[in-house]
């Protein structure tokens, strides 16, 4: 991975944390994968502790690869992929069963 790609990924992680903070989750921050292991989340928010955030800031989003990585790294948490292309808004990808549980109010 090139330095430019890594930097864009870091910016994306900071942008995602900023988005969560703007929506009221004030403890959101960039993940500690640069300090932790490879399965550390890209975004950390103690207020949303049941979710594992994988952040993708890319023009060529590979859905299945991103979800596979999120599932593999999530442990017992709900894997969530947050994606944003240039000049577009954030999009969140969840497994259908996790989405249904959230809609039912079950965490």
KAQUI-V546748 format. One record per helix or strand. SS is the DSSP state (H for helix, E for strand). FROM is the first residue (numbers start at 1). TO is the last residue. Records with the same first field share a line. If there is no record, write none. Layout:
SS=FROM-TO, FROM-TO
This chain:
H=3-22, 46-48, 63-73, 96-103
E=29-30, 43-44, 51-56, 78-83, 91-93
